[in-house]
Amino acid sequence: MIEEQDVLICLGSLEGLEDRHGAMLPPVAQASLFRKRSAKELLEGLKREHEEYIYSRGTNPTVKVLEDRLAALERGESCKCFSSGMAAISSVLASLLESGDHVLFVNNIYGPTLQLAELLARFGIDHTAIHGDDVRNFEEFIEHNTKLIYFESPGSMTFGLAPIREISKAAKERGIVTCIDNTVSTPLFQKPLEMGIDIAVHSLTKYVGGHSDAVGGAVVTSRELMEKIFYRGYMLFGGALAPQNAWLFLRGLMTMPARVRQHEADALAVAHFLAEHPKVKRVLHPALSVNERVLFETQMRGYAGLFSAVLDVEDFEELCAIVDSLRLFGKAVSWGGAESLVIPASGFDDDYGPQGIPKHLIRLSIGLEGADMLIEDLSNALAGN
Ligand SMILES: Cc1ncc(COP(=O)(O)O)c(C=O)c1O
């Protein structure tokens, strides 16, 4: 269930429109800098760059409207937007960690985030990545120098859930900061900050944008943590979101509640069809997992359109032939747009690949074409037509 308040936040209906002449969306403040009336005003402003318009690598009025809406949706005090989801993630890690620290990554983590963890090893930051059954026993992997627990729920590719409230409790007891990548759920279907998590990161490129036309990211957290992230990872690495793209994300937000409801209904119909199909061994969708029923019902308010299926095929060649014969599913990375997409897990010899990804898995992003059309397409492809 999506809350009424969230629909109004997405639409901007709770904002005063006086200084916009009643326009629903703000103008694009296509400016790199903001002039002040005097030298002293400029120098005073520079001391509060996180809340003053000085330079668009710091703050920008169009981006600020998006940041305020995302903070409100996540029930956080503060949001900063970035030029990509990875810029947001790397800024969090670089801002909060130092040499000698350890990070615990819980659940199937988006591949490039783990590659970033490997890179951080060069700067003396150690990590452990756990998935599968270990997720439930995450406490066993906390070290004396663990400074951050970073997790996904649902996890990438396999969509298993992590116990959000338990992670928050265990971390708070030990003074460890927690960060979730909340991209797949969107702030409409899962509110991790309300469950005690310190930081939510997002790729806005997916459901927030919704039209496969812009790349962006966001971090939502407390004012205190944001000051660190702003003056370190955000300002110094310089991954600022361009105002034109912020405007596209604001437009995307306006239709996000309606879109994710449609993605949810259609993806459930497709997932149930696949779960019954003889050519399908397993469907990996948070709402269909019997083992994770309780977590799904207590942590999530719904789920949009991204899930995986494990096919009963002879080999990788047969898997690719099925994927290629799909007419309506684009073969592409990313997800969350109006068009359905499919990507196979890359071929590997063992039964399980990296992070326990099962052999012969395909990930589907269910778009807005309509469930009947998509089911017919899948049915034909699985029949070898
Ligand atoms: C779960 C998740 N987090 C983060 C990212 C990275 O976002 P971006 O591509 O906007 O940098 C992605 C991209 O696919 C993702 O799937």
The ligand as an SDF file (V2000), in Angstrom:
LIG
                    3D

 16 16  0  0  0  0  0  0  0  0999 V2000
   20.6340   -1.8630   -6.8790 C   0  0  0  0  0  0  0  0  0  0  0  0
   21.4560   -0.8500   -7.6230 C   0  0  0  0  0  0  0  0  0  0  0  0
   22.1260    0.0680   -6.9250 N   0  0  0  0  0  0  0  0  0  0  0  0
   22.8890    0.9960   -7.5330 C   0  0  0  0  0  0  0  0  0  0  0  0
   23.0210    1.0210   -8.9060 C   0  0  0  0  0  0  0  0  0  0  0  0
   23.9320    2.0300   -9.5370 C   0  0  0  0  0  0  0  0  0  0  0  0
   23.2240    3.1130  -10.0370 O   0  0  0  0  0  0  0  0  0  0  0  0
   23.7480    4.0110  -11.2540 P   0  0  0  0  0  0  0  0  0  0  0  0
   23.7900    3.1450  -12.4580 O   0  0  0  0  0  0  0  0  0  0  0  0
   22.7310    5.1210  -11.3140 O   0  0  0  0  0  0  0  0  0  0  0  0
   25.0980    4.5050  -10.8980 O   0  0  0  0  0  0  0  0  0  0  0  0
   22.3110    0.0940   -9.6800 C   0  0  0  0  0  0  0  0  0  0  0  0
   22.4120    0.1200  -11.1490 C   0  0  0  0  0  0  0  0  0  0  0  0
   22.0010   -0.7890  -11.8340 O   0  0  0  0  0  0  0  0  0  0  0  0
   21.5250   -0.8790   -9.0110 C   0  0  0  0  0  0  0  0  0  0  0  0
   20.8620   -1.8340   -9.6980 O   0  0  0  0  0  0  0  0  0  0  0  0
  1  2  1  0
  2  3  1  0
  2 15  2  0
  3  4  2  0
  4  5  1  0
  5  6  1  0
  5 12  2  0
  6  7  1  0
  7  8  1  0
  8  9  2  0
  8 10  1  0
  8 11  1  0
 12 13  1  0
 12 15  1  0
 13 14  2  0
 15 16  1  0
M  END
$$$$
